[in-house]
Amino acid sequence: MYNVTTTTPDMKGISRIDSGSTHGWFVRAYKNGKTYSKLFSDGKWKSSELALASARQHRESLQDRLAKIPVKPRGRRIVFRDSRNTTGVLGVSRSIKHTPAGVVSESYAVTWRPEPGMQKCTSFSINKYGEEKAFKLAVAFRLKKLREIHGGAVARKLKGLLEEKGIAV
């Protein structure tokens, strides 16, 4: 496969594709998470040069159309599962810290994002509460924060997922 993308301003958003029976110029632009694309085939336009001229013209009109579309604020994504999570509750992790004096501190850490770009955390000591109670306190705190940030529906969904896993809250 032969695919060339040049970085000159007059070629922004235009790539050359030469793969198998496909030969042409590919125009691509993005707006609000949506991709707009079109291939200008050498065969249909009779030559690579005419296909490129048409691709550039299309890109200009596409940019004009996309500029008229208002920017949609990006919604917050809520994740409920992650294969790397070991506690069964996303946002709750078991942590072990060693102080310079050699003291080992074990806890369940809770993280949440009250607003985009900001992360907060707190922890519940296993030494203080015991393994089971520290975990339950951490999960309850996480649910409380999700309810405050996203409303009751998200917290109920997470609570239902936890019950499916046999995690009592």
mmCIF file of the C-alpha atoms, coordinates in Angstrom:
data_MODEL
# 
_entry.id   MODEL 
# 
loop_
_atom_site.group_PDB 
_atom_site.id 
_atom_site.type_symbol 
_atom_site.label_atom_id 
_atom_site.label_alt_id 
_atom_site.label_comp_id 
_atom_site.label_asym_id 
_atom_site.label_entity_id 
_atom_site.label_seq_id 
_atom_site.pdbx_PDB_ins_code 
_atom_site.Cartn_x 
_atom_site.Cartn_y 
_atom_site.Cartn_z 
_atom_site.occupancy 
_atom_site.B_iso_or_equiv 
_atom_site.pdbx_formal_charge 
_atom_site.auth_seq_id 
_atom_site.auth_comp_id 
_atom_site.auth_asym_id 
_atom_site.auth_atom_id 
_atom_site.pdbx_PDB_model_num 
ATOM 1   C CA . MET A 1 1   ? 0.000   0.000  0.000   1.00 0.00 ? 1   MET A CA 1 
ATOM 2   C CA . TYR A 1 2   ? 1.242   3.441  -0.863  1.00 0.00 ? 2   TYR A CA 1 
ATOM 3   C CA . ASN A 1 3   ? -0.257  6.284  1.133   1.00 0.00 ? 3   ASN A CA 1 
ATOM 4   C CA . VAL A 1 4   ? 1.261   9.758  1.128   1.00 0.00 ? 4   VAL A CA 1 
ATOM 5   C CA . THR A 1 5   ? 0.234   12.656 3.333   1.00 0.00 ? 5   THR A CA 1 
ATOM 6   C CA . THR A 1 6   ? 1.999   15.936 2.763   1.00 0.00 ? 6   THR A CA 1 
ATOM 7   C CA . THR A 1 7   ? 2.084   18.612 5.417   1.00 0.00 ? 7   THR A CA 1 
ATOM 8   C CA . THR A 1 8   ? 2.043   21.781 3.346   1.00 0.00 ? 8   THR A CA 1 
ATOM 9   C CA . PRO A 1 9   ? -0.859  24.139 4.132   1.00 0.00 ? 9   PRO A CA 1 
ATOM 10  C CA . ASP A 1 10  ? -2.389  23.697 0.666   1.00 0.00 ? 10  ASP A CA 1 
ATOM 11  C CA . MET A 1 11  ? -2.552  19.913 1.303   1.00 0.00 ? 11  MET A CA 1 
ATOM 12  C CA . LYS A 1 12  ? -4.001  20.019 4.839   1.00 0.00 ? 12  LYS A CA 1 
ATOM 13  C CA . GLY A 1 13  ? -6.622  17.283 5.144   1.00 0.00 ? 13  GLY A CA 1 
ATOM 14  C CA . ILE A 1 14  ? -5.735  15.719 1.774   1.00 0.00 ? 14  ILE A CA 1 
ATOM 15  C CA . SER A 1 15  ? -3.894  12.389 1.441   1.00 0.00 ? 15  SER A CA 1 
ATOM 16  C CA . ARG A 1 16  ? -2.771  10.375 -1.573  1.00 0.00 ? 16  ARG A CA 1 
ATOM 17  C CA . ILE A 1 17  ? -3.921  6.745  -1.641  1.00 0.00 ? 17  ILE A CA 1 
ATOM 18  C CA . ASP A 1 18  ? -2.414  4.165  -3.996  1.00 0.00 ? 18  ASP A CA 1 
ATOM 19  C CA . SER A 1 19  ? -3.459  0.751  -2.781  1.00 0.00 ? 19  SER A CA 1 
ATOM 20  C CA . GLY A 1 20  ? -4.475  -2.204 -4.936  1.00 0.00 ? 20  GLY A CA 1 
ATOM 21  C CA . SER A 1 21  ? -7.008  -0.854 -7.387  1.00 0.00 ? 21  SER A CA 1 
ATOM 22  C CA . THR A 1 22  ? -7.587  2.374  -5.430  1.00 0.00 ? 22  THR A CA 1 
ATOM 23  C CA . HIS A 1 23  ? -5.727  5.433  -6.709  1.00 0.00 ? 23  HIS A CA 1 
ATOM 24  C CA . GLY A 1 24  ? -6.790  8.922  -5.761  1.00 0.00 ? 24  GLY A CA 1 
ATOM 25  C CA . TRP A 1 25  ? -6.828  11.806 -3.317  1.00 0.00 ? 25  TRP A CA 1 
ATOM 26  C CA . PHE A 1 26  ? -8.627  11.417 0.007   1.00 0.00 ? 26  PHE A CA 1 
ATOM 27  C CA . VAL A 1 27  ? -10.138 14.459 1.753   1.00 0.00 ? 27  VAL A CA 1 
ATOM 28  C CA . ARG A 1 28  ? -10.879 14.252 5.469   1.00 0.00 ? 28  ARG A CA 1 
ATOM 29  C CA . ALA A 1 29  ? -12.068 16.773 8.103   1.00 0.00 ? 29  ALA A CA 1 
ATOM 30  C CA . TYR A 1 30  ? -13.500 16.510 11.618  1.00 0.00 ? 30  TYR A CA 1 
ATOM 31  C CA . LYS A 1 31  ? -16.117 18.468 13.554  1.00 0.00 ? 31  LYS A CA 1 
ATOM 32  C CA . ASN A 1 32  ? -17.794 17.646 16.869  1.00 0.00 ? 32  ASN A CA 1 
ATOM 33  C CA . GLY A 1 33  ? -16.425 14.110 16.867  1.00 0.00 ? 33  GLY A CA 1 
ATOM 34  C CA . LYS A 1 34  ? -17.739 13.343 13.385  1.00 0.00 ? 34  LYS A CA 1 
ATOM 35  C CA . THR A 1 35  ? -15.544 12.543 10.363  1.00 0.00 ? 35  THR A CA 1 
ATOM 36  C CA . TYR A 1 36  ? -16.306 13.943 6.919   1.00 0.00 ? 36  TYR A CA 1 
ATOM 37  C CA . SER A 1 37  ? -14.429 12.236 4.086   1.00 0.00 ? 37  SER A CA 1 
ATOM 38  C CA . LYS A 1 38  ? -14.469 11.700 0.344   1.00 0.00 ? 38  LYS A CA 1 
ATOM 39  C CA . LEU A 1 39  ? -12.174 10.005 -2.186  1.00 0.00 ? 39  LEU A CA 1 
ATOM 40  C CA . PHE A 1 40  ? -11.378 11.653 -5.519  1.00 0.00 ? 40  PHE A CA 1 
ATOM 41  C CA . SER A 1 41  ? -10.397 8.797  -7.819  1.00 0.00 ? 41  SER A CA 1 
ATOM 42  C CA . ASP A 1 42  ? -7.849  9.333  -10.587 1.00 0.00 ? 42  ASP A CA 1 
ATOM 43  C CA . GLY A 1 43  ? -9.965  7.156  -12.888 1.00 0.00 ? 43  GLY A CA 1 
ATOM 44  C CA . LYS A 1 44  ? -13.168 9.126  -12.378 1.00 0.00 ? 44  LYS A CA 1 
ATOM 45  C CA . TRP A 1 45  ? -11.398 12.479 -12.832 1.00 0.00 ? 45  TRP A CA 1 
ATOM 46  C CA . LYS A 1 46  ? -9.262  11.177 -15.754 1.00 0.00 ? 46  LYS A CA 1 
ATOM 47  C CA . SER A 1 47  ? -5.932  12.152 -14.116 1.00 0.00 ? 47  SER A CA 1 
ATOM 48  C CA . SER A 1 48  ? -4.219  12.560 -10.760 1.00 0.00 ? 48  SER A CA 1 
ATOM 49  C CA . GLU A 1 49  ? -3.893  16.320 -11.301 1.00 0.00 ? 49  GLU A CA 1 
ATOM 50  C CA . LEU A 1 50  ? -7.617  16.843 -12.000 1.00 0.00 ? 50  LEU A CA 1 
ATOM 51  C CA . ALA A 1 51  ? -8.530  14.617 -9.050  1.00 0.00 ? 51  ALA A CA 1 
ATOM 52  C CA . LEU A 1 52  ? -6.247  16.690 -6.792  1.00 0.00 ? 52  LEU A CA 1 
ATOM 53  C CA . ALA A 1 53  ? -7.748  19.964 -8.033  1.00 0.00 ? 53  ALA A CA 1 
ATOM 54  C CA . SER A 1 54  ? -11.245 18.626 -7.284  1.00 0.00 ? 54  SER A CA 1 
ATOM 55  C CA . ALA A 1 55  ? -10.126 17.368 -3.868  1.00 0.00 ? 55  ALA A CA 1 
ATOM 56  C CA . ARG A 1 56  ? -8.771  20.811 -2.967  1.00 0.00 ? 56  ARG A CA 1 
ATOM 57  C CA . GLN A 1 57  ? -11.969 22.487 -4.143  1.00 0.00 ? 57  GLN A CA 1 
ATOM 58  C CA . HIS A 1 58  ? -14.050 20.023 -2.114  1.00 0.00 ? 58  HIS A CA 1 
ATOM 59  C CA . ARG A 1 59  ? -11.875 20.588 0.964   1.00 0.00 ? 59  ARG A CA 1 
ATOM 60  C CA . GLU A 1 60  ? -12.420 24.354 0.742   1.00 0.00 ? 60  GLU A CA 1 
ATOM 61  C CA . SER A 1 61  ? -16.211 24.024 0.467   1.00 0.00 ? 61  SER A CA 1 
ATOM 62  C CA . LEU A 1 62  ? -16.208 21.404 3.242   1.00 0.00 ? 62  LEU A CA 1 
ATOM 63  C CA . GLN A 1 63  ? -14.267 23.742 5.537   1.00 0.00 ? 63  GLN A CA 1 
ATOM 64  C CA . ASP A 1 64  ? -16.751 26.532 4.803   1.00 0.00 ? 64  ASP A CA 1 
ATOM 65  C CA . ARG A 1 65  ? -19.695 24.216 5.640   1.00 0.00 ? 65  ARG A CA 1 
ATOM 66  C CA . LEU A 1 66  ? -18.048 22.930 8.820   1.00 0.00 ? 66  LEU A CA 1 
ATOM 67  C CA . ALA A 1 67  ? -17.254 26.468 9.986   1.00 0.00 ? 67  ALA A CA 1 
ATOM 68  C CA . LYS A 1 68  ? -21.009 27.187 10.029  1.00 0.00 ? 68  LYS A CA 1 
ATOM 69  C CA . ILE A 1 69  ? -21.722 24.228 12.336  1.00 0.00 ? 69  ILE A CA 1 
ATOM 70  C CA . PRO A 1 70  ? -21.632 25.376 15.972  1.00 0.00 ? 70  PRO A CA 1 
ATOM 71  C CA . VAL A 1 71  ? -19.056 23.665 18.182  1.00 0.00 ? 71  VAL A CA 1 
ATOM 72  C CA . LYS A 1 72  ? -20.826 21.208 20.431  1.00 0.00 ? 72  LYS A CA 1 
ATOM 73  C CA . PRO A 1 73  ? -19.423 21.093 23.962  1.00 0.00 ? 73  PRO A CA 1 
ATOM 74  C CA . ARG A 1 74  ? -17.891 17.703 24.615  1.00 0.00 ? 74  ARG A CA 1 
ATOM 75  C CA . GLY A 1 75  ? -19.983 15.690 27.000  1.00 0.00 ? 75  GLY A CA 1 
ATOM 76  C CA . ARG A 1 76  ? -18.464 13.929 29.947  1.00 0.00 ? 76  ARG A CA 1 
ATOM 77  C CA . ARG A 1 77  ? -17.781 10.290 29.392  1.00 0.00 ? 77  ARG A CA 1 
ATOM 78  C CA . ILE A 1 78  ? -18.724 7.964  32.220  1.00 0.00 ? 78  ILE A CA 1 
ATOM 79  C CA . VAL A 1 79  ? -16.762 4.726  32.380  1.00 0.00 ? 79  VAL A CA 1 
ATOM 80  C CA . PHE A 1 80  ? -18.022 1.822  34.461  1.00 0.00 ? 80  PHE A CA 1 
ATOM 81  C CA . ARG A 1 81  ? -15.587 -0.966 33.550  1.00 0.00 ? 81  ARG A CA 1 
ATOM 82  C CA . ASP A 1 82  ? -11.852 -1.274 33.006  1.00 0.00 ? 82  ASP A CA 1 
ATOM 83  C CA . SER A 1 83  ? -9.972  -4.555 32.670  1.00 0.00 ? 83  SER A CA 1 
ATOM 84  C CA . ARG A 1 84  ? -7.042  -3.159 34.697  1.00 0.00 ? 84  ARG A CA 1 
ATOM 85  C CA . ASN A 1 85  ? -9.184  -2.543 37.780  1.00 0.00 ? 85  ASN A CA 1 
ATOM 86  C CA . THR A 1 86  ? -8.559  -5.105 40.522  1.00 0.00 ? 86  THR A CA 1 
ATOM 87  C CA . THR A 1 87  ? -11.082 -4.058 43.200  1.00 0.00 ? 87  THR A CA 1 
ATOM 88  C CA . GLY A 1 88  ? -14.172 -4.438 41.019  1.00 0.00 ? 88  GLY A CA 1 
ATOM 89  C CA . VAL A 1 89  ? -15.102 -0.769 41.454  1.00 0.00 ? 89  VAL A CA 1 
ATOM 90  C CA . LEU A 1 90  ? -13.725 1.794  39.049  1.00 0.00 ? 90  LEU A CA 1 
ATOM 91  C CA . GLY A 1 91  ? -12.291 4.755  40.961  1.00 0.00 ? 91  GLY A CA 1 
ATOM 92  C CA . VAL A 1 92  ? -11.470 2.612  43.998  1.00 0.00 ? 92  VAL A CA 1 
ATOM 93  C CA . SER A 1 93  ? -8.031  1.049  44.314  1.00 0.00 ? 93  SER A CA 1 
ATOM 94  C CA . ARG A 1 94  ? -6.085  -0.698 47.038  1.00 0.00 ? 94  ARG A CA 1 
ATOM 95  C CA . SER A 1 95  ? -2.828  1.053  47.803  1.00 0.00 ? 95  SER A CA 1 
ATOM 96  C CA . ILE A 1 96  ? 0.209   0.362  49.935  1.00 0.00 ? 96  ILE A CA 1 
ATOM 97  C CA . LYS A 1 97  ? 2.552   3.164  50.961  1.00 0.00 ? 97  LYS A CA 1 
ATOM 98  C CA . HIS A 1 98  ? 5.922   2.862  52.669  1.00 0.00 ? 98  HIS A CA 1 
ATOM 99  C CA . THR A 1 99  ? 7.127   5.828  54.721  1.00 0.00 ? 99  THR A CA 1 
ATOM 100 C CA . PRO A 1 100 ? 10.841  6.665  54.936  1.00 0.00 ? 100 PRO A CA 1 
ATOM 101 C CA . ALA A 1 101 ? 10.735  5.318  58.510  1.00 0.00 ? 101 ALA A CA 1 
ATOM 102 C CA . GLY A 1 102 ? 9.619   1.941  57.146  1.00 0.00 ? 102 GLY A CA 1 
ATOM 103 C CA . VAL A 1 103 ? 5.997   2.118  58.283  1.00 0.00 ? 103 VAL A CA 1 
ATOM 104 C CA . VAL A 1 104 ? 3.584   0.359  55.896  1.00 0.00 ? 104 VAL A CA 1 
ATOM 105 C CA . SER A 1 105 ? 0.225   2.050  55.377  1.00 0.00 ? 105 SER A CA 1 
ATOM 106 C CA . GLU A 1 106 ? -2.509  0.182  53.489  1.00 0.00 ? 106 GLU A CA 1 
ATOM 107 C CA . SER A 1 107 ? -5.710  1.853  52.332  1.00 0.00 ? 107 SER A CA 1 
ATOM 108 C CA . TYR A 1 108 ? -8.433  1.998  49.715  1.00 0.00 ? 108 TYR A CA 1 
ATOM 109 C CA . ALA A 1 109 ? -7.996  5.134  47.618  1.00 0.00 ? 109 ALA A CA 1 
ATOM 110 C CA . VAL A 1 110 ? -10.976 6.801  45.941  1.00 0.00 ? 110 VAL A CA 1 
ATOM 111 C CA . THR A 1 111 ? -10.613 9.108  42.939  1.00 0.00 ? 111 THR A CA 1 
ATOM 112 C CA . TRP A 1 112 ? -13.249 11.223 41.223  1.00 0.00 ? 112 TRP A CA 1 
ATOM 113 C CA . ARG A 1 113 ? -13.408 14.142 38.806  1.00 0.00 ? 113 ARG A CA 1 
ATOM 114 C CA . PRO A 1 114 ? -15.684 16.942 40.036  1.00 0.00 ? 114 PRO A CA 1 
ATOM 115 C CA . GLU A 1 115 ? -15.152 18.778 36.742  1.00 0.00 ? 115 GLU A CA 1 
ATOM 116 C CA . PRO A 1 116 ? -13.234 18.111 33.534  1.00 0.00 ? 116 PRO A CA 1 
ATOM 117 C CA . GLY A 1 117 ? -9.488  18.436 34.034  1.00 0.00 ? 117 GLY A CA 1 
ATOM 118 C CA . MET A 1 118 ? -9.665  18.208 37.823  1.00 0.00 ? 118 MET A CA 1 
ATOM 119 C CA . GLN A 1 119 ? -9.101  15.022 39.815  1.00 0.00 ? 119 GLN A CA 1 
ATOM 120 C CA . LYS A 1 120 ? -9.576  14.606 43.552  1.00 0.00 ? 120 LYS A CA 1 
ATOM 121 C CA . CYS A 1 121 ? -8.832  11.705 45.835  1.00 0.00 ? 121 CYS A CA 1 
ATOM 122 C CA . THR A 1 122 ? -9.180  10.514 49.393  1.00 0.00 ? 122 THR A CA 1 
ATOM 123 C CA . SER A 1 123 ? -8.453  7.242  51.153  1.00 0.00 ? 123 SER A CA 1 
ATOM 124 C CA . PHE A 1 124 ? -9.791  4.941  53.839  1.00 0.00 ? 124 PHE A CA 1 
ATOM 125 C CA . SER A 1 125 ? -7.214  3.245  56.050  1.00 0.00 ? 125 SER A CA 1 
ATOM 126 C CA . ILE A 1 126 ? -7.254  -0.537 56.250  1.00 0.00 ? 126 ILE A CA 1 
ATOM 127 C CA . ASN A 1 127 ? -5.208  -0.323 59.464  1.00 0.00 ? 127 ASN A CA 1 
ATOM 128 C CA . LYS A 1 128 ? -7.910  1.906  61.010  1.00 0.00 ? 128 LYS A CA 1 
ATOM 129 C CA . TYR A 1 129 ? -11.142 0.352  59.653  1.00 0.00 ? 129 TYR A CA 1 
ATOM 130 C CA . GLY A 1 130 ? -10.157 -3.168 58.670  1.00 0.00 ? 130 GLY A CA 1 
ATOM 131 C CA . GLU A 1 131 ? -10.136 -4.573 55.122  1.00 0.00 ? 131 GLU A CA 1 
ATOM 132 C CA . GLU A 1 132 ? -13.885 -5.014 54.600  1.00 0.00 ? 132 GLU A CA 1 
ATOM 133 C CA . LYS A 1 133 ? -15.086 -1.789 56.246  1.00 0.00 ? 133 LYS A CA 1 
ATOM 134 C CA . ALA A 1 134 ? -12.432 0.368  54.518  1.00 0.00 ? 134 ALA A CA 1 
ATOM 135 C CA . PHE A 1 135 ? -13.509 -1.070 51.141  1.00 0.00 ? 135 PHE A CA 1 
ATOM 136 C CA . LYS A 1 136 ? -17.219 -0.476 51.867  1.00 0.00 ? 136 LYS A CA 1 
ATOM 137 C CA . LEU A 1 137 ? -16.520 3.096  52.999  1.00 0.00 ? 137 LEU A CA 1 
ATOM 138 C CA . ALA A 1 138 ? -14.504 3.747  49.832  1.00 0.00 ? 138 ALA A CA 1 
ATOM 139 C CA . VAL A 1 139 ? -17.240 2.363  47.554  1.00 0.00 ? 139 VAL A CA 1 
ATOM 140 C CA . ALA A 1 140 ? -19.960 4.320  49.387  1.00 0.00 ? 140 ALA A CA 1 
ATOM 141 C CA . PHE A 1 141 ? -17.898 7.500  49.103  1.00 0.00 ? 141 PHE A CA 1 
ATOM 142 C CA . ARG A 1 142 ? -17.341 6.916  45.377  1.00 0.00 ? 142 ARG A CA 1 
ATOM 143 C CA . LEU A 1 143 ? -21.102 6.446  44.852  1.00 0.00 ? 143 LEU A CA 1 
ATOM 144 C CA . LYS A 1 144 ? -21.796 9.626  46.812  1.00 0.00 ? 144 LYS A CA 1 
ATOM 145 C CA . LYS A 1 145 ? -19.403 11.629 44.622  1.00 0.00 ? 145 LYS A CA 1 
ATOM 146 C CA . LEU A 1 146 ? -20.850 10.170 41.386  1.00 0.00 ? 146 LEU A CA 1 
ATOM 147 C CA . ARG A 1 147 ? -24.344 11.086 42.583  1.00 0.00 ? 147 ARG A CA 1 
ATOM 148 C CA . GLU A 1 148 ? -23.202 14.674 43.303  1.00 0.00 ? 148 GLU A CA 1 
ATOM 149 C CA . ILE A 1 149 ? -21.474 15.047 39.926  1.00 0.00 ? 149 ILE A CA 1 
ATOM 150 C CA . HIS A 1 150 ? -23.711 13.097 37.522  1.00 0.00 ? 150 HIS A CA 1 
ATOM 151 C CA . GLY A 1 151 ? -26.990 12.617 39.363  1.00 0.00 ? 151 GLY A CA 1 
ATOM 152 C CA . GLY A 1 152 ? -28.794 9.619  40.753  1.00 0.00 ? 152 GLY A CA 1 
ATOM 153 C CA . ALA A 1 153 ? -29.158 7.648  37.502  1.00 0.00 ? 153 ALA A CA 1 
ATOM 154 C CA . VAL A 1 154 ? -25.393 7.117  37.158  1.00 0.00 ? 154 VAL A CA 1 
ATOM 155 C CA . ALA A 1 155 ? -25.018 6.148  40.816  1.00 0.00 ? 155 ALA A CA 1 
ATOM 156 C CA . ARG A 1 156 ? -27.926 3.690  40.510  1.00 0.00 ? 156 ARG A CA 1 
ATOM 157 C CA . LYS A 1 157 ? -26.379 2.109  37.416  1.00 0.00 ? 157 LYS A CA 1 
ATOM 158 C CA . LEU A 1 158 ? -23.039 1.656  39.198  1.00 0.00 ? 158 LEU A CA 1 
ATOM 159 C CA . LYS A 1 159 ? -24.798 0.282  42.271  1.00 0.00 ? 159 LYS A CA 1 
ATOM 160 C CA . GLY A 1 160 ? -26.607 -2.237 40.054  1.00 0.00 ? 160 GLY A CA 1 
ATOM 161 C CA . LEU A 1 161 ? -23.322 -3.305 38.428  1.00 0.00 ? 161 LEU A CA 1 
ATOM 162 C CA . LEU A 1 162 ? -21.761 -3.748 41.868  1.00 0.00 ? 162 LEU A CA 1 
ATOM 163 C CA . GLU A 1 163 ? -24.685 -5.884 43.045  1.00 0.00 ? 163 GLU A CA 1 
ATOM 164 C CA . GLU A 1 164 ? -24.267 -8.067 39.928  1.00 0.00 ? 164 GLU A CA 1 
ATOM 165 C CA . LYS A 1 165 ? -20.644 -8.633 40.997  1.00 0.00 ? 165 LYS A CA 1 
ATOM 166 C CA . GLY A 1 166 ? -21.756 -9.463 44.550  1.00 0.00 ? 166 GLY A CA 1 
ATOM 167 C CA . ILE A 1 167 ? -20.288 -6.278 46.033  1.00 0.00 ? 167 ILE A CA 1 
ATOM 168 C CA . ALA A 1 168 ? -22.560 -5.014 48.801  1.00 0.00 ? 168 ALA A CA 1 
ATOM 169 C CA . VAL A 1 169 ? -22.749 -1.262 49.316  1.00 0.00 ? 169 VAL A CA 1 
# 
